[in-house]
Amino acid sequence: MPVPLRATLLLLGLSTLASCATLPTKPEQKPERLEFEPVVIAPTKQDLELTNLNDEELFALGTSEYAAKSYDRAALCFTRLADLFPKSPHHDEAMYNAGLAYERLERFADALERFKPLMDPEKGKGDALDAAFRAAECYYHLDDYAPAIAILNAVAEREDVGTQERLQAKVQKGVCLLESGDPDAAERSLRDALNYYGQRKETEAFDDYLPGQAQFFLGEVYRGFFDKVDLDPEKGEDKLGKDLEYKCEMLLSAQGHYLRAIRIGHAQWATAAGFRVGEMYETLYDAMLHAKIPPGFDEEQTRIYREELRKKVKVLVTKAMGIYERTLAAAERIGADNPFVERTRQSLDRMRQILLEEEAPAGEPAKDVQPPASPASQANPTS
C-alpha cells in the first residue's frame, strides 16, 4: 500500500531533522554570518495622521470618532493617548473609552486589557465600578466565566453601592454561572436577585431590563433540565412514563418563568421568552414524534403507533403556533426588533406547514396557509 503524501512529507521532514542533528561539525569552522536588508514597517496613513497630535487633540478626535461610530479610529486615538501620555489628565478616561470602542468592535480581549487596570470591584466607585462590570462582560464573551463570577460576586456583596448595581451584579452572576455549566448555583443566584428586587421595587426605581433578564434565565435553567430528558421506549414503559412526566414538568416550570418575563414587559426579554415557550412545545413535539419505536413492534404495529402518536401530539403544534402568534403580536405592538422576532416568525411558518401536512388528506399535498391579516389582532401573550 502506498504511503499517503502527507505521511511521506512528514517522514522526509523527520529524516531531515535526524540527519541535521547528527551532522559532524568541524571545531575550526566558523559559522557563516548571513546579513539581510533591514525590514522597514511603514506606518499607515492613520498612524501618520496621529503622530503629531498631543493628548488633548487625541482625546477630542477619539471622542468625535466614537460619536460618529468610527470605533476603530476611536480605539486608535484613545489607545495612543493612554500609552504615550500616562500623566495626561485624560489618561484613565482614554483607557476606559478605548475599552468601550474595542467592545463595539467585539475585540473583547483588547477591551479587557484596557478595563482591568481601572477596575476595583471591591471598593471602586464611578468609572472603577463601571470598569469592573465591563471587564466581567468581556470575560463572559471570552467564555472565561470564573473571573467574571468573582468580579460580580464582589460587587453583589457590597452594601455601599446602589441597588441597581447590586441587582445587576446578582443577575449577571447568575447568567455566568448558568453558562459555566452550574445550573443549580445559577438558579440560587437568580432567585436571590429577584428576591432582592421584590423587596425594593416599591421604594426604588429599577430598570425593567434586569428583572426581565433574571426571569428569562430562570426559564433557561429549567429549559436545560427539559432538554436533557431523553424519551427512549427501550428503557421500559414505566421509565418512559416517568421521563415524559418529568419533561413536561420542566416545560411548565420554564414556561412559568418565561411568562413572568413577558409580564415584566421589557421588549427584548419579552420577545425572547415568548419565542422560548413556543420553541419548547415545538421541541417536545419533535421529541415525541421521532422517539424510537417500542421494541417488538412489527411493520403494521409501527404504522398504527405512529398514526396515533401524531394525533396525540398535534395539540403541541397548535400550542406552539398560538404562542408564536401572540409573541409576534406583542413585538409589533411594542416595536421590538431583535433576532428573536425573526426566529419566532420562521418557527411559526414551520408549525403552520406541519399542521397543514397533518390535516391534508392522505396522498394530497398540503396547501399554503395564509398568515393572519395583522398580528396585532391576536391575544396578549401575557394572558
MARDOMI-371570 format. One record per residue (C-alpha): residue in one letter; x, y, z. Coordinates in pm, whole numbers, plus 32768, in hexadecimal, padded with zeros to 4 digits. Layout:
   residuo      u      v      w
         a      X      Y      Z
...
# end
This chain:
   residuo      u      v      w
         m   8000   8000   8000
         p   8096   8153   7FA0
         v   80DB   8245   80B9
         p   7FFA   837C   80AE
         l   809F   84BB   8039
         r   8072   8565   818C
         a   8117   843F   823D
         t   8231   843A   813C
         l   8278   85AC   8173
         l   8270   8579   82EA
         l   8368   8457   82D2
         l   844C   8524   81F3
         g   843A   8643   82EB
         l   8494   855D   840E
         s   85B4   84C9   8344
         t   8638   8624   82F8
         l   8624   8687   8467
         a   86D6   8546   84CD
         s   87ED   8576   83CE
         c   881D   86DE   8434
         a   883C   8675   859D
         t   8959   8581   854D
         l   8A22   864F   8456
         p   8B8A   866D   84D2
         t   8C10   87CB   84FF
         k   8D79   882C   84E0
         p   8DF8   88EA   860F
         e   8EC5   89D3   8538
         q   8DA2   8A29   8452
         k   8D10   8B7F   84A0
         p   8B99   8BA7   8475
         e   8B3A   8C67   8340
         r   8A99   8DB6   8388
         l   8973   8E10   82AF
         e   890C   8F79   828B
         f   87BD   8FF3   820F
         e   8732   9144   81BC
         p   867E   91D6   82EA
         v   8505   91AE   82E2
         v   8455   92FD   82EE
         i   82EA   92FE   835C
         a   824E   942C   82BE
         p   8155   94E4   839A
         t   7FF1   94E9   831F
         k   7F48   9627   82B1
         q   7E80   9624   83F3
         d   7FBF   9609   84C3
         l   805B   972F   840B
         e   7F25   9802   8442
         l   7F3A   97CC   85BB
         t   80B3   97EB   85E1
         n   80BF   995C   8635
         l   7F80   996F   8707
         n   7F9E   99B8   8879
         d   7EC2   991B   8985
         e   7DB6   9A29   8972
         e   7D9C   9A04   87F9
         l   7D98   9888   880A
         f   7C84   9891   890F
         a   7BB1   9983   8844
         l   7BE0   98BC   8704
         g   7B99   9770   87B1
         t   7A5A   97FC   884A
         s   79EA   987D   86F6
         e   7A38   9731   8648
         y   797D   966B   8752
         a   784D   974A   872E
         a   785B   970C   85B6
         k   786B   9593   85F9
         s   79C8   957D   8562
         y   7A2D   9495   867B
         d   7B74   9420   85DF
         r   7BED   9588   85C1
         a   7B70   95DC   871E
         a   7C26   94AF   87AF
         l   7D67   951B   8701
         c   7D51   967E   878A
         f   7D00   9619   88F0
         t   7E00   9502   88F6
         r   7F12   95E8   8874
         l   7EB9   96ED   897A
         a   7EBC   95ED   8A96
         d   8004   9550   8A29
         l   80CA   9688   89D0
         f   8044   9781   8AD1
         p   8031   96C6   8C20
         k   8029   9810   8CE5
         s   7F14   98AD   8C16
         p   7DDC   9915   8CD9
         h   7D1D   9852   8BCF
         h   7DE5   970F   8C01
         d   7CE8   9640   8CC6
         e   7BC1   96BB   8BFC
         a   7C7D   966A   8ABC
         m   7CC4   9509   8B3F
         y   7B54   94D9   8B8E
         n   7AE1   9566   8A3F
         a   7BDB   948C   8985
         g   7B3E   9360   8A32
         l   79E4   93D0   89C8
         a   7A55   93F9   885F
         y   7AF4   92A0   885D
         e   79B2   9211   88EB
         r   78F2   92A9   87CA
         l   79E7   91FF   86DF
         e   79B6   90B7   87A1
         r   7B28   90B0   87EF
         f   7AE5   9044   8953
         a   7C49   8FE0   89AD
         d   7CC4   913C   894A
         a   7BA6   91DD   8A08
         l   7BF4   910F   8B3E
         e   7D60   9183   8B32
         r   7CE2   92E8   8B54
         f   7BD9   92AC   8C5F
         k   7CA4   91D4   8D4E
         p   7D98   92E4   8DC7
         l   7C71   93C8   8E13
         m   7B85   92D7   8EC0
         d   7B53   92B3   9038
         p   7A29   91CE   9079
         e   7A59   91CC   91F4
         k   7A76   9340   9240
         g   7A60   9401   90FA
         k   7960   950A   90A5
         g   7911   95BB   8F5E
         d   79F1   954E   8E3E
         a   7AA6   944E   8F18
         l   795A   939E   8F5C
         d   78E6   93C3   8DF6
         a   7A31   9331   8D7E
         a   79F6   9204   8E5E
         f   78A7   91C1   8DB8
         r   7942   91F2   8C61
         a   7A61   9105   8CB1
         a   7968   8FFE   8D25
         e   78AB   9029   8BDF
         c   79EB   8FF5   8B1A
         y   7A42   8EBB   8BDD
         y   78E2   8E3E   8B92
         h   790D   8E70   8A1C
         l   7A5F   8DC5   8A2F
         d   79B8   8C96   8AD6
         d   7A94   8CCC   8C08
         y   7985   8CC0   8D0F
         a   7A45   8C8F   8E56
         p   7AE2   8DEF   8E61
         a   7999   8E88   8DF0
         i   78E2   8DD9   8F0D
         a   79EC   8E4B   9008
         i   79CB   8FB7   8F9B
         l   784F   8FB2   8FA2
         n   7842   8EFF   90F1
         a   7922   900A   918B
         v   7836   911D   9115
         a   76FC   905D   9177
         e   7772   903F   92E0
         r   77B8   91B2   930A
         e   76C6   9288   93D0
         d   7765   93D2   936B
         v   76F1   93CA   91FF
         g   759F   941B   916A
         t   7484   9320   9160
         q   7488   9320   8FE2
         e   75FA   92C0   8FE1
         r   75C8   91AA   90E1
         l   74A0   9120   901F
         q   756B   912B   8EDE
         a   7689   906C   8F82
         k   75A0   8F64   9010
         v   74EA   8F2A   8EC6
         q   7624   8F23   8DF1
         k   76CE   8E3A   8EE8
         g   75AA   8D4A   8EBB
         v   75CB   8D5D   8D41
         c   7741   8D11   8D53
         l   7705   8BED   8E40
         l   7609   8B59   8D4E
         e   76F3   8B83   8C25
         s   780D   8AE6   8CEE
         g   7740   89A7   8D16
         d   76BF   89D1   8E7C
         p   7543   89F4   8E5C
         d   74FF   89B8   8FCF
         a   75E2   8AD6   903D
         a   7554   8BAB   8F23
         e   73F2   8B70   8FA0
         r   7454   8BD6   9102
         s   74F9   8D15   9086
         l   73D7   8D75   8FA4
         r   72D4   8D33   90B4
         d   73A6   8E01   91A6
         a   73A5   8F1B   90A6
         l   722B   8F0B   907C
         n   71F6   8F05   91F6
         y   72D7   9036   9213
         y   720F   90E0   9100
         g   70BF   907F   9199
         q   7119   9111   92ED
         r   717A   9261   9257
         k   70AD   9296   911C
         e   6FA3   9362   91D0
         t   709B   945C   925D
         e   71B8   9456   915E
         a   71BD   94AC   8FEC
         f   7230   937E   8F23
         d   7257   934D   8DAF
         d   7178   922D   8D3E
         y   729A   9199   8C76
         l   7338   90E8   8DA2
         p   7205   903E   8E3A
         g   719C   8FD9   8CDA
         q   72F4   8F47   8C9F
         a   72EC   8E8C   8DED
         q   7199   8DEC   8DA3
         f   7206   8D92   8C42
         f   7340   8CE1   8CBA
         l   7282   8C29   8DCA
         g   71B2   8BA7   8CA8
         e   72F9   8B49   8BFE
         v   7360   8A7E   8D32
         y   7227   89A8   8D18
         r   723D   8997   8B9F
         g   7393   88F9   8BD0
         f   72F9   87F0   8CB3
         f   71E4   87BD   8BB1
         d   72DC   878D   8A94
         k   73A4   8685   8B50
         v   7280   8592   8B6A
         d   7291   8489   8A5B
         l   714A   83D6   8A07
         d   71BE   8272   89C2
         p   70B9   8159   89B9
         e   71D1   8058   89CC
         k   7200   80B3   8B3C
         g   70AA   8020   8B89
         e   6F48   80A3   8BA2
         d   6F64   8113   8D0E
         k   70A8   81D4   8CD3
         l   701C   8272   8B95
         g   6EE6   82E7   8C51
         k   6FB5   837F   8D69
         d   70A1   8427   8C72
         l   6F7F   84BD   8BAF
         e   6EDA   8538   8CEF
         y   701F   85DA   8D65
         k   705E   8677   8C0E
         c   6F02   8711   8C14
         e   6F3B   8790   8D78
         m   707C   883C   8D0D
         l   6FC5   88D4   8BE1
         l   6EBA   8966   8CC3
         s   6FBB   89E7   8DBE
         a   7080   8A91   8CA9
         q   6F3F   8B17   8C11
         g   6EDE   8BB5   8D5D
         h   701F   8C7F   8D6C
         y   700F   8CDD   8BFD
         l   6EAC   8D5E   8C2C
         r   6F1F   8E2D   8D56
         a   702E   8EC1   8C78
         i   6F20   8F18   8B79
         r   6E4A   8FC0   8C83
         i   6F6C   9099   8CF7
         g   6F5B   912C   8B9A
         h   70BF   916E   8B29
         a   70B9   9150   89AD
         q   71EF   9077   8986
         w   71A6   8F7F   8A9B
         a   7030   8F72   8A54
         t   7060   8F0B   88E8
         a   717E   8E1F   8941
         a   70A5   8D7A   8A4B
         g   6F7D   8D56   8960
         f   705A   8CB3   885D
         r   70E8   8BC1   8961
         v   6F8F   8B4D   89D4
         g   6F23   8AFE   8872
         e   7072   8A5B   882B
         m   704B   8970   8954
         y   6EF7   88F5   88DA
         e   6F91   88CA   8782
         t   70B6   8809   8819
         l   6FCA   8727   88DE
         y   6F06   86E3   87A1
         d   7043   8680   86E8
         a   70C1   85AC   880B
         m   6F7C   84E8   8827
         l   6F3D   84C4   86B5
         h   709D   844B   8669
         a   70CE   8377   879F
         k   7141   8212   876B
         i   7036   810C   8723
         p   6FF3   8029   8851
         p   70B2   7EE0   882A
         g   6FF8   7DBA   878E
         f   6F10   7E81   86A8
         d   6EDD   7DF8   854A
         e   6EA1   7ED4   8419
         e   6D27   7EEE   8446
         q   6D41   7F35   85BA
         t   6E45   8040   8571
         r   6D5D   80E7   8475
         i   6C39   80EC   8569
         y   6D1B   8167   8682
         r   6D99   8287   85AD
         e   6C3A   82EB   8540
         e   6BB6   82EF   86A3
         l   6CE5   83AA   871F
         r   6CB8   84B7   8617
         k   6B51   84EB   8688
         k   6BC1   850A   87F2
         v   6CD7   8605   87B6
         k   6C19   86E0   86C1
         v   6BAC   87B8   87E5
         l   6D18   8815   8820
         v   6D2A   88AA   86C2
         t   6BF5   897F   86FD
         k   6C7A   89F1   884F
         a   6DC7   8A56   87B5
         m   6D14   8B10   869D
         g   6C39   8BD0   878F
         i   6D64   8C3A   8860
         y   6E2F   8CA1   872F
         e   6D0A   8D6F   86A8
         r   6CD6   8E22   87F5
         t   6E4C   8E65   8810
         l   6E51   8F05   86B7
         a   6D1C   8FD0   8710
         a   6DC7   9053   884A
         a   6F08   909A   8788
         e   6E44   9169   868B
         r   6D8D   9223   879C
         i   6EC2   9285   8865
         g   6FA2   92B3   8736
         a   7098   91A0   8795
         d   71A6   9160   8693
         n   729E   904F   86F4
         p   730E   8EFA   866F
         f   7200   8E45   8733
         v   70EE   8EF0   866C
         e   716D   8E62   8522
         r   71A8   8D0B   85BE
         t   7043   8D0E   8641
         r   6FC2   8D61   84E6
         q   7087   8C42   844B
         s   7014   8B4B   8553
         l   6EAA   8BB3   8524
         d   6EC7   8B6E   83AF
         r   6F52   8A14   83F9
         m   6E37   89C2   84EC
         r   6D31   8A34   83F1
         q   6DC7   8951   82EA
         i   6DCB   882A   83D9
         l   6C60   8866   8434
         l   6BFC   8874   82C6
         e   6CB0   872E   8282
         e   6BFE   868D   83A9
         e   6AA8   86FD   8330
         a   6ADA   86B8   81BC
         p   6A22   857F   813B
         a   6B05   8454   80FC
         g   6BB5   846F   7FAD
         e   6B6B   85E4   7F7F
         p   6C6E   86F8   7FA4
         a   6C37   87FA   80B4
         k   6BBA   894D   8041
         d   6C6A   8A8D   809F
         v   6BD5   8B37   81CC
         q   6BA2   8CAE   81D5
         p   6C17   8D62   8310
         p   6B20   8E37   83D7
         a   6AD8   8F8F   8344
         s   6B80   903D   846A
         p   6C38   8FA3   858F
         a   6BC2   90C7   8661
         s   6A65   902C   8666
         q   6AE8   8EFD   872A
         a   6AC1   8ED5   889F
         n   6BB5   8F6A   8999
         p   6CCC   8E6E   89E1
         t   6CB6   8EBD   8B54
         s   6B52   8E40   8B6E
# end
